Amino acid sequence: MRFILVDELTHLDPGKSVIGVKRIMAGEDYFRDHFPGFPVVPGVLLTEMMAQTAGKCLDAETPYRGKAMLAKIENAQFRQWVRPGDTVTVTCEVRVNRKSFAKASCSASVNAKEVAAAELFFAFLDSANLAPGYRDEVLENYLARRDSLTPAVPRSQTNEVPKS
């Protein structure tokens, strides 16, 4: 089982807010056991979707301080079942953002109806502890797509002085 629980980002304001999407496929491994005859996404995986989404927001802001890692679930509620075929939209707002920790308020919704919410606490893992060549493909894809859509500002509209 792959443990990447965010398919794409649709909005990102680094260090402040993010919106991510996860499409729930019928063939997900956990549906075999959770629950036979009534497959639902486990609450712990909904919480992990929110944590991964918020983590990308924090990682995009200041990658030099390390990788944002979920350290504490301060509060979590689950309001409705998430089933195969659903698309989960995760929205996170960073409420506290310090050098060594951050806090985020997150919610998950299906068809604009909130299915889960959590208050999450993050610590930062020194990047030297990550596997060599570690990459966050979802975040990289969003940033590349955003950068390709950002129009170049003509030099005449900037304060840049041409070099002779």
C-alpha positions in Angstrom: 0.0 0.0 0.0 1.3 3.4 -0.9 0.9 5.9 2.0 0.5 9.0 -0.1 -2.9 10.3 0.9 -3.0 13.5 -1.1 -3.5 13.2 -4.9 -3.1 16.9 -5.7 -3.1 20.4 -4.3 -5.6 22.9 -5.7 -4.5 25.9 -3.6 -1.4 26.7 -1.6 -0.4 29.8 0.3 2.9 28.6 1.8 2.9 28.5 5.6 -0.7 29.8 5.7 -3.3 27.7 3.9 -3.7 24.8 1.5 -6.4 22.7 -0.2 -5.7 19.2 -1.3 -7.7 16.4 -2.9 -7.8 12.6 -2.4 -9.9 10.4 -4.7 -10.9 7.3 -2.8 -10.7 4.2 -5.1 -12.7 1.0 -4.5 -9.5 -1.1 -4.7 -7.8 0.6 -1.7 -6.2 -2.2 0.5 -7.8 -1.1 3.7 -11.3 -1.7 2.4 -10.8 -5.5 2.5 -10.9 -5.4 6.3 -12.5 -2.1 7.1 -15.3 -3.2 7.0 -16.3 -6.3 4.9 -19.7 -5.6 3.5 -19.6 -1.9 4.4 -16.2 -0.4 3.2 -15.3 2.9 4.9 -12.1 4.9 5.1 -10.6 4.6 8.6 -10.7 7.7 10.7 -6.9 7.5 11.3 -6.4 7.7 7.5 -8.7 10.7 7.2 -6.5 12.3 9.9 -3.4 11.4 8.0 -4.8 13.0 4.8 -5.3 16.2 6.8 -1.8 15.9 8.3 -0.1 15.3 4.9 -2.0 18.2 3.3 -1.1 20.6 6.1 2.5 19.3 6.1 2.9 20.2 2.4 1.8 23.8 3.3 4.5 24.0 5.9 7.2 22.4 3.8 6.5 24.8 0.9 7.2 27.8 3.2 10.5 27.0 4.7 12.1 23.7 3.5 15.4 24.6 5.3 13.9 24.2 8.7 13.1 20.5 8.1 10.2 18.3 7.1 6.9 18.9 8.9 5.9 15.8 10.9 2.7 15.2 12.7 3.5 15.2 16.4 0.1 15.4 18.1 -3.5 15.1 17.2 -5.0 17.7 19.6 -8.6 17.1 18.6 -10.4 15.1 15.9 -14.0 14.5 15.0 -15.5 12.2 12.4 -19.0 13.1 11.3 -19.8 11.0 8.2 -18.6 7.8 6.5 -16.2 8.2 3.6 -16.8 5.4 1.0 -15.2 4.1 -2.2 -15.8 6.5 -5.0 -15.8 9.6 -2.8 -13.5 12.5 -3.5 -12.2 14.1 -0.2 -11.3 17.8 -0.2 -9.0 18.7 2.6 -8.7 22.3 3.7 -6.1 23.4 6.3 -5.3 26.8 7.9 -2.0 27.2 9.7 -2.9 28.9 13.0 0.5 29.0 14.7 3.8 28.9 12.8 7.0 29.0 14.7 10.6 27.9 13.9 10.3 24.6 15.8 6.6 23.8 15.7 3.3 24.7 14.0 -0.4 24.1 14.5 -3.1 23.7 11.9 -6.9 23.5 11.8 -8.0 21.1 9.1 -11.3 19.7 7.7 -12.1 17.1 5.2 -15.3 17.2 3.1 -17.1 15.2 0.5 -19.5 17.0 -1.8 -19.1 20.2 0.3 -20.2 18.4 3.5 -17.7 18.2 6.3 -16.9 14.6 7.2 -14.0 15.1 9.6 -12.0 17.8 11.3 -8.8 18.0 13.4 -6.5 20.3 15.2 -3.0 19.1 14.5 0.4 19.9 16.0 3.6 19.6 13.9 7.3 19.4 14.8 10.1 19.6 12.2 12.5 16.8 11.3 15.9 17.9 10.3 16.2 17.2 6.5 19.5 15.4 7.1 17.4 12.6 8.6 15.4 12.0 5.4 16.4 9.4 2.9 18.9 10.6 0.2 17.0 12.0 -2.7 13.7 12.4 -0.8 11.1 14.2 -2.9 7.5 15.3 -2.4 6.0 14.7 -5.8 2.6 16.1 -5.0 4.1 19.4 -3.8 6.6 19.6 -6.6 3.8 19.0 -9.2 1.7 21.8 -7.7 4.6 24.3 -7.6 5.7 23.4 -11.2 2.1 23.8 -12.4 1.8 27.1 -10.5 5.1 28.4 -11.8 4.1 27.6 -15.4 0.9 29.6 -15.1 2.6 32.7 -13.5 3.2 35.2 -16.3 6.7 36.8 -16.5 6.7 40.5 -15.6 8.2 42.6 -18.3 11.4 44.3 -17.2 9.8 47.7 -17.9 7.2 47.0 -15.2 9.8 46.2 -12.5 12.3 48.3 -10.5 15.1 46.3 -12.1 17.7 48.4 -13.8 19.1 46.9 -17.0 22.7 46.0 -16.8 25.0 47.4 -19.5 
